[in-house]
Amino acid sequence: MTPRTKKLIGAIVTLIWLPIYALIAAAVGMHLAHAMPNAPWFVLFLYYALAGTLWIVPVGLMFPWMYREPS
């Protein structure tokens, strides 16, 4: 597979992954807010900070594959 094709696949997967992840993260965040109404503000802050950065893990794991030279 050519590097150009890999980059196209990576871009498409990223464009599909991000909205799905954002909807799931928001739904979990809303569930946490309703499940723990008396929780301190920093609990939800930590969740959203973590959820806001964890989306990069699958995308970051895809980069080595995308930029690997064909053998």
For each residue, the residues with C-beta under 8 A, 3 or more apart:
1: 5 6 70
2: 5 6 70
3: 6 7 66 67 69 70
4: 7 8
5: 1 2 8 9
6: 1 2 3 9 10 65 66 67 68
7: 3 4 10 11 66
8: 4 5 11 12
9: 5 6 12 13 66
10: 6 7 13 14 62 63 65 66
11: 7 8 14 15
12: 8 9 15 16
13: 9 10 16 17 62
14: 10 11 17 18 59 62
15: 11 12 18 19
16: 12 13 19 20
17: 13 14 20 21 55 58 59
18: 14 15 21 22 55
19: 15 16 22 23
20: 16 17 23 24
21: 17 18 24 25 55
22: 18 19 25 26 55
23: 19 20 26 27
24: 20 21 27 28
25: 21 22 28 29 48 51 52 55
26: 22 23 29 30
27: 23 24 30 31
28: 24 25 31 32 47 51
29: 25 26 32 33 44 47 48 51
30: 26 27 33 34
31: 27 28 34 35
32: 28 29 35 36 39 43 44 47
33: 29 30 36 37 44
34: 30 31 37
35: 31 32
36: 32 33 39 43
37: 33 34
38:
39: 32 36 43 44
40: 43
41: 44 45
42: 45 46
43: 32 36 39 40 46 47
44: 29 32 33 39 41 47 48
45: 41 42 48 49
46: 42 43 49 50
47: 28 29 32 43 44 50 51
48: 25 29 44 45 51 52
49: 45 46 52 53
50: 46 47 53 54
51: 25 28 29 47 48 54 55
52: 25 48 49 55
53: 49 50 56
54: 50 51 57
55: 17 18 21 22 25 51 52 58 59
56: 53 59 60
57: 54 60 61
58: 17 55 61 62
59: 14 17 55 56 62 63
60: 56 57 63
61: 57 58 64 65
62: 10 13 14 58 59 65 66
63: 10 59 60 66 67
64: 61 67 68
65: 6 10 61 62 68
66: 3 6 7 9 10 62 63
67: 3 6 63 64
68: 6 64 65
69: 3
70: 1 2 3
71:
